[in-house]
């Protein structure tokens, strides 16, 4: 499988926040089936409130 590098831009209050988000995203990409991750991201893009609902169960 080919390996790609993707750059993203985000607003954050500190570099530590950016590092934590970046590490979390990389871990998600490494550990979650890509088709499942894509479905999840599509669902969040359509309805961001599902994240708050999901966090209640974690």
N, C-alpha and C positions, 0 to 999 in steps of 0.2 A: 504494500500500500504506500502511496506517495505521502510525503510529509510536507505540510504547508505552514507558513507563519502568517498570522493575521494580526493586523494592528487595529486597535479600537481607540476611540477618544471618549473620555468620561470626565464629568465634573466631580471633584472631590475636595474635601476640606484639608486633606493631608496626603503625603506620599505613602504613609502607612496604610491608609484606607485603600488607596489604589493597589498597593501590593497585595493586600488581603483579598480584594475582589479579583485581581488577576490570578492569584494562586487558586482561589475557589473555582474560577472558570476553567483553569487548566486541569484541575482535579476532576471536574465534571466531565470534561472532554475525554480525559484518560480512562474514566471508570464507568461511564454510562454509554450504552449502545447508542450510536450516532443517530439512528432513526428515531429512537425514543426521545433523545435530547432535542431533536428538531421538532417533534410533535409538542413537547413541553414548551419550547420557546415560542412556537407559533401560537399556542393557547395563551401564553402570558402576554404576547403582543396584542392579541385580540381583547383580552380581559385581564389587565394587570392586578385587579383585586383578588384573583384566585391565589396569588402568592400569600396574601394575609390570611386567607382561609386555610391554605395548606399549612402555614406555620403554626396554626392552632393545634394541629395534630402531631407536631414534631416535639 
